[in-house]
């Protein structure tokens, strides 16, 4: 049995397909007398389209990633799916003209007219390889491209068995694909490394009854009627999650024009599901589909997979696809990576309430790109999301990441039922103080309603009458009822803050992004005093010194978020044990008010946290603070060489 797995556009070109890498290994290990290869049609498309247009790496990123919620990538290949180079172009232009710049509209329409020829060429190439089974993965904006290729392959070679799977085929989405596109023989819903080999074995043995027993599989009966088997009762155990086989990807990339566009990365997987989502499913999150249950590979298994992939492919950049880090790995896998001597550069998603020592472990292990799911800096809005963190904890994450050398990727979201302008105004006022920390990757975005999210499943949370996003209507020739099952993103009435507040918020974020590269705020703790250095457009001071015992003690407490009550209790206890002077809550409040005004401290929901990462002292050395420190040690108490204004 010959099996060909196809990775159509718009799969990212800098990453091999994890799904197809796992399926290839599962076929090789579990299906007797089967051979399996992967066709990297996303790279084929890159070479094909650049020979015909002025298509660039930026264009590919747009259709693969940036335009996801607009559906531009899927609409491009709808012309190939419906054999019409002008498929619903007037509807697309009418709806999308206000949303796309002129050059992007021109490129999208040009691609739409050209891609049917590409899909025909891919189908011919596939058929020439004489496969028995062709499998397509569909995630994000791969759906129409995969469907179009399946349709053309089936037209050229009706005997070839076509199979689809992936995130776009989970639960009711997969059933809708199978029900509406008869040229797709089977749809694997859910995790495929068990179901796909079982399907291939049944096909090889001519045993349709075996196929009918595979959980989640969509198939057709002898009279061509669509049938969807019940979804699996539970997820695969971690021991059943195979490592990927990326044979061929790096060689094909090396021969592609895309080699000049990207630095390739390995994709690794340690866990599936979300341990936070099992307890508190974030209201807007549609990840994990049918199975939220968190399960992770053993530390030994995951470490060995990482090392094996790095050694085999000689690639040190890795994208860890886990929705959330297994905290066990902090004391198991990551120390071994540190000791390995490999200079890995890794990206992973983490929880935003991790502490500085934990972040330092990540940084030392090469996990220099982290996505902590910050989403907001206001505690009340975070509570509406059920995030389980506070605004001050999120700011602390940004500060500690800067201190440990981690680059933070995060999004600012709005549009939550129940939020108000009053939730945003205090944060907006303080954003200029944060310009030295990693800004959001983009301006604040109104949340999208995603399938599988609590907002989708529970209308009592604030969203009712959901309809498929508008782009599905001019991409597919399906009724709205069928689109409702096929779609992942849904139109919903706007909730939360109104546009005036959104505009002010985004103006502040735009300024943050503009000033970030040159902005700076650091502190150095010299035991008897704390020195801060600032370069931020909204603050005129450049150096400040905290020399009063109350100020230094309070600043050190603000390494972690505290309320005034908690700070007063701790400072009073310290004074009683040391015989030092006591302070009042009013003393603390006065100092905090001054620090907030100078952009040294962030406050939200009654908590405070300082926002100055620890310095490595270059600024202090340049300002000659070390000389003054030495001089102070040798002078009498009556002399004071420090030139900076004191902030006490």
N, C-alpha and C positions, 0 to 999 in steps of 0.2 A: 504493500500500500504506500503510495506517494502522497505526502501531505505538504501543502504549501501554505504558509501563514503570511498574510499581507498586511503591511503597516502603511495605510494610506495617509495623505495629507489630511488634516493639518497636525499630525503628530510632531512634537518638537524635534528639530534636526540635530540638536546638540546632545540628545539622550537616546540610547537604544530603548526599545519598547520592553519594559519590565514584563508586561502581560505575555507578549509573544516569546520572550526569553524563557519564562517559566513554562509556557505551554510546549515549547520545543523540547525542553528537558523532560517534561512529563511524557511526551510521546516517545522520545528516545528510550526512556527507562521503563515504560509501562505498556507499550503497545508492540507486541511481537510482529516481526516482519514489516515494520513501518520505517520509512525514512521521512525526515522532516527538515524543511528549509524555510528561511524567512526572506521575503522580498521586501526590501526597504523602499517602498514606492514613494515615501515622502522625499527621500533623497533623489530618486529618479525624477520626481516632479521638479525639484529645484534645478536640476540640470536642464530639463526640458523647457521650463518656462523662462529661464535666463537666456536661453538661446533665441527666444522669440520676443522678449519684452525687456524693459529696463527694471525688471523685478529685482529687489534688494533683500538683504537680511532683515532690514527693518520691516519690509512688507511681510515677510514670512512670519515674523514675531507678531505682527498685527493680527493676521488671520488665525494664527495658532493660539494666541493668548489674549491680546488686548481687546479684540472685538467679540469676545465670547458672549457677552450679554446682549450684543446687537445682532448676533447670528450671521455676520458677514461671511465668515468662512464656510458655513453650511450652505448659504445661498449661492455662493460661487459654484459649488458642485451640483446644485439642483438642476442646472441646465443639462448636465450629463445624465442625471437620474431620469429626467423626463424627455430626453432626446430633443431638446429645444434650446438652441443657443440664445434665444430671447425670452426664456422662461420667466414670466411674471416680472419683466424688467420695469414696466410702468409703475406697478405697485411698489417695487423696491425703491425706485427713484423718488416717488411721492413721499414715502414714509422716512427714508433715510437722508434725503437732502439736507434737512436741518441738523442732522447729527454727524455728517461726514464733511470733512474739508473737500474742496473741489478735486484735488489730485487723488485723494483716496477713492472718491466716487468714480473717477475715470478709470483707475486701476481695477477696481472691483468689477465694473461692467466689462472691461476688457478680458479679465480672467474668466468671467462668466461665459463669454462667447468662445473662449479658446479651449476650456478644459474638456469638453466632450471628445475632442481629438485625442487628448492625453489619456483619458479613461479607455478609449478604444484601443490605443496602443498597449496600455497595461494589460487589458483583457486578452489581447492577442498573444502577448508575451507569456502570460500565465498559461493559456491553453497550449502553447507550444511546448511547455515543460511537461505536459501530459500528467497533471496531478489527478489523483482520485478524489481528493478532498481539498477544498480551499477554505481557509479560515480567516476571518476578518476581526480585528479588534476595533471597537468604537468607543472613544472617550472624547469628551469635549466636542470639538467641531470636526470629528471624523465621520459623522453619521451618513451624510449624503454622499460623500466620496466613497465610503465602503459599500453603500447600497448601490450606487451607480456601477461600481466595478463588478459587484455580484451579478447585477442584471445583465451586463454585457457578457460576462463569462458564461452565464447560463444560456444566453442567446447563441453563443458560438459553440458551446459544448454542453448540451442539456444533460448529459450523463454525469457531469462533474457535480459532486455534492458540495453545496455552499453552506457555511456555518458562520454565525456572528455571535459575538460576546463582548464583554467589556462593561464599563460603567453606564453607558447609554442603553444597556440591555438588561438592567436589573429590574426585577419584579414586573410591574405592569408595563413598564417601558418595553421590555423585551417581548412581552406578549403582543404589544401593539405593533412592533416591528414585524414579527412573524405573521400576524393576522393580516397585515396590509400589504406586505411585499412577498408574493408567492414565490419569487425567484430565490428567496432565502429558505433553504430546506430545513435548517435547524437553528434555533437560538438557544445558547447556553446562558442561563440567568444565574447570577451569583458567581461564586468562586469556581474557576474552570479547570484547575489542575486535577480534580477528581472526575468531574463530569465529562470533559473532553476526551480523555483516554478511554473512558467507558463507552462513549458514543462511537469512537473509532473502532473499538473492539467489536461492538455490535454490528457495525457496518461491514467490517472484514468478515465476520462470521455469518452474515446474512440473517441476523437475529433481531427482527423489529420488536419483538416482545421485550428484549433487554433494553433497547432504547426507550421504550415506553415506561420503563421503571426508573429512569434516571431522574432524581429530584431536580425540579426547576427547568427541565428541558422542554422547549417548545418543538413540536413535531407535527406531522400530518398523518392521518389515518389512511387506510387504503383507498378511501373515497375522496382524498385530498382535503379533508376537513381539518381545520386548525385545532390543535390540542395543546394545552399548557399544563404540564405536570405540576403538582404542588411544589412550592419552594422548599428547599431543605429545612429540616427542623432546627438546625443549628449550624454554626460556622465550622470550618475545618479546624482541627487541632493544630497548634503551631508546628508540631513535628511533621505534618503533612504539607507544609508550605515549602516548596522546593526552591533552591537557588536558581537564578536565571542562567541561561546559556546565550551569550551575546555573540556567538560565532558569526562572522561576516559583517557586522555593523561597522566596526572601525576600519576594516579594509575598504568597504564601500564608501564610507565618508572620506577616506584619504583620496579616493578617485573622483570625488565630487567637487563642484565649485563651492559647495558649502564648507569645505575645509578652510577656506579663506574667511569665513564668516564667524565661526564659532570655535571655542575650545571644548572638545568633547568631554562628557562626564559619564561616570558609571552611575547606575541606579541600583540602590541596595534597599533591602526591606528587612527590618527586624521585627516588626509587629503590625498587626491589623486591629482595627477597631479603636476605641477611645476610652481609657479608664475614667476620664472625667465625664464623658458623655453617658457612660453607663449610670452614673449617679445624677448628673445634671446635664441634660442635653441642651446645649446652647440654642436659644429659640430660633435663630436664623440659619443654623447649620444644617445642610443637607448631605453632608459627607457620611460615608459608611453604609448608606443604602439599607439593605435588608438586615445587616448584622452589625450592631454597635459593640457587641461583646469584645472586650480587649483580650488579645492573646499575643504572646511574644515568643520568639525563638529562644532557646537556651543561650546564655552568654557565650559558651564555647562555640556553638553552631554559628551564631551571628558573627563573632570575631573571625572565625575561620573563613566564612564567606567573604567578608571584607578583604581579608588578606589574599585569598585566592584570586579574587577578581582583580585586585591591584597588581598582583604579580603576573597574572596571565596577560592582561591588556596594557600593562605599564602606564596606567592612568591613575593619578592621585586625587583628581577632583571627583567628588561623589555627592549625589543627591539622595538623601535618605527620605523615602516616601512615607514613613510612618506618620500618622495623623498626630501622634503625641509620643514623646520619648518615654520608654520604659525606664523608670527611675532606678531600677536595679542596675542598668548599664553604667550608671555613674561610678559604681564601685567594682564593676566586673569588666565589661568590654572596654570602656574608655581608658582605664589605667593600662591595660594591655596594649592599646593602640599607642599611648604615650611612650611606653617602654619599647615598642617595636622599632622605633627610629624612622618610621615612615612619616614623611611630611604631608599628611593628608589634609585636604581642604574640603570640608563637608558642610552640607546644608541640612538642617533638621528643624522640625516643629517642636516647640516646648511649651510648658505652662509658664505664664508670666510671673508667677510668684516664686520662682526659683531664687535662691540666695546667691550672694557673690561667690562663696567657695565652690558652689555647684557650677556656676558659670565659668569659673576659672578652670575647672576640670574640662568643660566643653572646649574652651579655648586652647588648652594645652594639648587636647586630643585632635585638634584640627577642625573642630566644628565651628568654623568662624562665621558662618552665615546661619542665623537662627530666625525662626518665625514664631514669636511667642503669642500670637493671637491677641494683641492688645486691644484693637478695635475702638477704644474710647479712653478718655482720661477723667471721666466723671463717674463716681461710684453709683449714683442712682441709675444712670443709663446702663452701666455694667450689670446692675441688679436686674434690669429689665431683660437683659440678654441671658441671665443666669450664668454669668461667667465665673463667679466665685473668686473674684479679685476686686480690689479697690482702685480708685484712680491713683492714689499715692503709690500703691504697689506697682502699677504699670510704669509710673515715672521712675520709681526706683530701678525697675528692670532696665529702662533706657540708660539711666546713669551708670549702673553696674556693668552693663554691656560695654559702654564706652570705656570704662576703666579696665576691663579685662580684654579689650581688643576684639569684641564680637561685633559684627555688623548685623543690625536688626532690621528685618523686613516686616513691615506692619501696615495695616490699613486703618483709616479712620472711617467709621460707618455711622450713619444717622438714619432716621426714619422709623424709630421703634415706637409702637403704640404706647402712649403714656408719657413720652419725653416732652419737655417744654423748653422754651427759650431760656428760662431761668437755670436749667441744668447746664447750658452751654456757656452762658455769659461769663461766669467766673473763670472757666478754663480758657476761653478765648483771650481774656485779659492777661493771662499768665503765659501764653504761648511764646511771646518774645523772649521770656527768660529761658526757654528750652531750646533755643536755636543752635546751641552747641551739641545737642544730642541728635540721634538719628531721627529725621522727620519721617512722616508716612511716605510710602512709595508714590502716592498720588494724592490728589485732593480728596476731600471727604466724599463718599458716595452713598446714595440712598440704598438701603438694603434691597436685594432681590429676594423674592420668595422662591425657595428651592424645594423641589420634591424631597420628601423624607424629613424635612425640617419640622419642628413643632409648630411653626407658624403655618405650614401647609396642612399638617394633620389635625390641628386643633383650632378651629375657627374662633373659639371663645377667647383666644389670645389677641384677637384684634383684626384678623384678615378674613373676609368672607367673599363669596362670589368670585373666586379666583378663575382667571381665564389664561390659556397659554399666551406667552409673550407674543407680541405682534409679528415678529419675524417668522415664527412657525407658519403663520397664515399664508405668507407669500413664498415660503420655501417648499411646502408639501401640498399635494392635492389630496387633502384628507378633510373629513368633517371635523368640526370643533370637538366633538365628543371623542373621536379617535386621537386628535391632537392632544387632548387633555391627558390621555394615557401615555402618549409618546413623549411629551414635553418634560423638561427638567426645570425650566424657569417660567414663572407665571407673572402675569400682570396683576397688580393689586392697587387699591386706592392708596394715595399717599397718607402716611401717618406721621406723627411726630412733628418736628420743627418745620416751619414754613420757610420759603425761599429767602426772605430777608436775613434770617439767622444763618441759613446755609451760606449765603454770600459772604457774610462777615467772617464766618468760620473758615471758609476757603481762602479768603484774602489773607487771613493770618497764617494759614498753612502754606500758601504760596510764598509769603515773606520768609517763613521758616526755611523752606527749601532753597530759596534764593540766597539766604545769608549763612546757611549751615557750613559751607566749606571754609569760611573765614571766621566763624564764631568760635569762642573758646570760654570755658569757665572751668577752673581746676582749684583744688585746695591742697595744701601741704601741712601736715600736722607736725609741728616742731616741739611738741610736748608742753612747753610753757605758753605757746600761742599757736594759732592757726592762721595761715596766710592764704588768701584767695587771689587769683588772677583772673581777670575777665576781659574779653574782647567781644562785645555784642552790641549791635547798633542802637538798641533801645536803652542802653545803660551807659552813663558817662564815666563811671569810675573804672579804673584799671587794676588797682591793687587795694586790698583791704586786709586789715589785721584784726583778729579776734584775740584779745589779750586778757580780758576780764575772766576770772574763773567761772562765773556763771555762763558767759558766752561760750567758752570752750567746752564746758560740760554739756551744755544744751546742744551745741552743734554735733558733738559726738553721739548724743542720743538720737539725733535726727538722721543718723545713718539708716535707721529703720523708721517707718511711719509711726507716729505717736500722736495721741491727743494731748491737749494741755493738761488734763487731769492726770494722765499717765506720766507725763514728764514731771509734773510737780511732785507726784508720789515718789518717783525714783530719785529726783534731786534732793528731796527732803530726807529720804533714807540715807543717801550718801553723805549729806551734811551731818546727820546724827552720828554716823559711824566714824567720821573723820574729825568732828568738832568744827567743821567749817560753817560759814555763814548760811543762814536759811534764805529762801526766796519765797515770794508770794506768787500765786497764779497770775496776778496783774503784772508782776515783773516779767514773767515768761511771755505773756501776751504782748507786752510792749516790744520786747525784743523780736518776737516772731513777726509782728506787724512791720517792723523796720526791715527785717530780712526779706519778707515777701516783696516789699517795695523796691528793694535793691536786686531782686531776682536771684537770691541765694537759696530760697526755700519755696517749694510748691505746696499749696494747700487745697484740700478738697474734702468735703463731708466731715469737717472737724478734725481731720488729720493733717499732719505736716511731715515733710521729708525734705532733706537738703538735696540739691541737684548738682553738686560740684564733684565730679570724679576726682580721685586722688591724682596729683600731678606726678610726673617723672622728673620735675625740678628744673627743666631747661628754662622755663620762664623766670623762675626764682633766681637761678644762677645769672641770667642776663640782667636782671634787676639788682644784682649784687646783694641779695638777701643773705646769702651764705657768709659773705664778709661781715655784714652787720651782725649776724648771729654770733660769729666768732668774737667780734669786738665787744658785744654785749657781755659775753662770758667773762671778759677780762677788765671791764670797766666797773666803776663804782655804781651803786644803785641810783645815784643822782644824775647820771648821764643817760641819754636815750637816742641812739643813732638811727632808729628805724624811720625812713622818710614817708611811709605810707600812712594815709588817714586810717584811724582806728574805727572799727565798727563793733561797738560793744553794747 
